[in-house]
Amino acid sequence: MALLNTIIEGGFNPDNIDDAQSFDNAPDGVYMAEIEKADINTGDDGSTILEIQYRLLQNDAGVEFNQCAWEKFALAHPNADRQKWGQIFFKRLVDNAIAPNHPIQDTDELIGKFAKITLKSKPSKEGKIFQNVSDVKSANAAAAPVQAVAAPVAATPASKKPWEK
């Protein structure tokens, strides 16, 4: 148990808190993302869950973002299919963010790594919209072909992004 008055000066007073607009998801699409957090937690059903927080950097059109997206993997679960798919998605993340077949020992190995992630939204049975990471690719994966556009006359070389090698 934590006493809030030891954390928040004067204790927590909801009357002093201004309400904020609701959180908006980034538009569905493909994003270059940096892994900011990778935490292991235990689910209510006893499952072992890896929670990933991505910082979205830019979409495939080159528009820069500064938002987060989250993903959860069931690494150990009472339901064998959920565990199998959780481990498949986790392997895909490690293969693309670190290296293929990397024998990861600590989730901190993922922190600061880059990957291309695809965000896709879908409604729940109750109608609430959930956004999931539906695919992970290497940060250096080739982008979809773009129609050629005439280069500017005095083009200056663009600086490399952190994920470009």
C-alpha positions in Angstrom: 0.0 0.0 0.0 1.3 3.5 -0.9 0.2 6.6 0.9 -0.5 9.2 -1.7 0.4 12.1 0.5 4.0 10.8 0.5 4.0 10.8 -3.3 1.8 13.8 -4.2 2.4 16.9 -2.2 -0.7 17.5 -0.1 -2.3 14.2 -1.1 -4.5 13.5 -4.1 -7.4 16.0 -4.5 -9.6 15.3 -7.6 -11.1 18.8 -7.4 -7.7 20.2 -8.3 -7.3 18.1 -11.4 -8.4 19.4 -14.8 -10.0 16.8 -17.0 -8.2 16.2 -20.3 -9.5 15.2 -23.7 -9.7 11.5 -24.2 -6.7 9.7 -25.6 -6.8 9.3 -29.4 -5.1 6.5 -31.2 -2.8 7.2 -34.0 -4.4 6.5 -37.4 -4.2 2.9 -38.6 -1.1 2.3 -40.8 2.6 1.4 -40.8 4.9 3.3 -38.5 8.6 3.4 -37.7 8.7 2.8 -33.9 11.2 2.7 -31.1 10.6 0.2 -28.3 10.5 2.3 -25.0 9.4 -0.3 -22.5 9.3 -4.1 -22.3 7.8 -5.3 -19.0 6.8 -8.8 -17.8 3.6 -9.0 -15.7 1.2 -11.6 -14.5 -2.4 -11.7 -15.7 -5.4 -12.4 -13.6 -5.5 -15.9 -14.9 -1.9 -16.6 -13.9 -0.5 -16.1 -17.4 2.8 -14.4 -18.0 2.4 -11.4 -20.2 5.0 -9.2 -21.9 3.8 -5.6 -22.4 5.6 -3.6 -25.0 5.4 0.2 -25.3 6.4 1.6 -28.7 7.1 5.3 -29.4 5.7 6.1 -32.9 8.3 8.1 -34.8 6.9 8.5 -38.3 4.4 6.8 -40.7 5.2 5.4 -44.1 4.4 8.8 -45.7 7.2 10.4 -43.7 4.8 12.3 -41.3 6.4 12.5 -37.9 4.5 11.4 -34.8 5.2 11.5 -31.1 2.6 9.0 -29.7 2.7 5.6 -28.1 1.2 2.3 -29.1 1.1 -0.8 -26.9 1.2 -4.5 -27.4 0.8 -7.5 -25.1 2.1 -11.1 -25.7 1.0 -14.1 -23.6 4.3 -15.8 -23.2 2.9 -18.5 -20.8 -0.8 -19.0 -20.7 -3.3 -21.8 -19.6 -4.7 -21.8 -23.1 -2.1 -23.5 -25.3 -3.2 -21.6 -28.5 -2.9 -18.2 -26.8 0.6 -19.2 -25.6 1.6 -20.4 -29.0 0.5 -17.2 -30.8 2.0 -15.0 -28.1 5.3 -16.7 -28.5 5.1 -16.5 -32.4 4.4 -12.7 -32.2 7.2 -12.3 -29.6 9.7 -14.2 -31.9 8.6 -12.0 -34.8 9.4 -8.9 -32.7 12.8 -10.1 -31.5 13.7 -11.3 -35.1 12.9 -7.9 -36.5 14.0 -5.6 -33.7 17.2 -7.3 -32.7 18.3 -10.1 -35.1 16.8 -13.4 -36.5 16.8 -16.2 -34.0 18.4 -14.0 -31.3 18.5 -15.9 -28.0 17.0 -13.0 -26.0 17.7 -13.4 -22.2 16.3 -10.1 -20.9 13.5 -7.9 -22.1 15.8 -4.8 -21.7 17.5 -6.0 -24.8 14.5 -4.7 -26.7 14.7 -1.2 -25.3 15.9 1.4 -27.8 15.5 -1.0 -30.8 13.5 0.1 -33.9 10.9 -1.8 -35.9 8.2 -1.1 -38.5 4.8 -1.9 -36.9 1.4 -2.0 -38.4 -1.5 -0.6 -36.3 -5.0 -1.9 -37.0 -8.2 -1.0 -35.2 -11.2 -3.2 -34.7 -14.3 -3.0 -32.6 -15.0 -5.4 -29.7 -18.3 -7.2 -29.2 -19.4 -4.3 -27.0 -18.5 -1.8 -29.8 -15.4 -0.3 -28.1 -12.5 0.3 -30.6 -9.2 -1.5 -29.8 -6.0 -0.8 -31.7 -3.5 -3.7 -32.1 -0.1 -4.1 -33.5 -0.9 -6.5 -36.4 2.5 -6.9 -37.9 6.2 -6.2 -37.1 8.9 -5.8 -39.7 12.6 -4.9 -39.6 13.3 -1.1 -39.4 15.3 -1.5 -42.5 12.6 -3.4 -44.5 12.0 -1.9 -47.9 9.1 0.5 -48.0 6.3 -0.1 -50.5 7.1 1.3 -53.9 6.3 4.9 -54.4 5.7 6.7 -57.7 8.8 8.6 -58.9 8.6 12.3 -58.3 11.0 14.8 -59.9 13.7 15.8 -57.5 14.0 19.4 -56.5 16.7 21.4 -58.4 18.8 22.2 -55.3 18.1 19.2 -53.1 20.1 19.0 -49.9 21.0 15.6 -48.5 18.6 14.5 -45.8 20.1 13.5 -42.4 19.8 9.9 -41.5 17.1 8.8 -39.1 18.3 6.8 -36.0 16.9 3.5 -37.5 18.7 4.0 -40.8 22.0 2.2 -41.1 
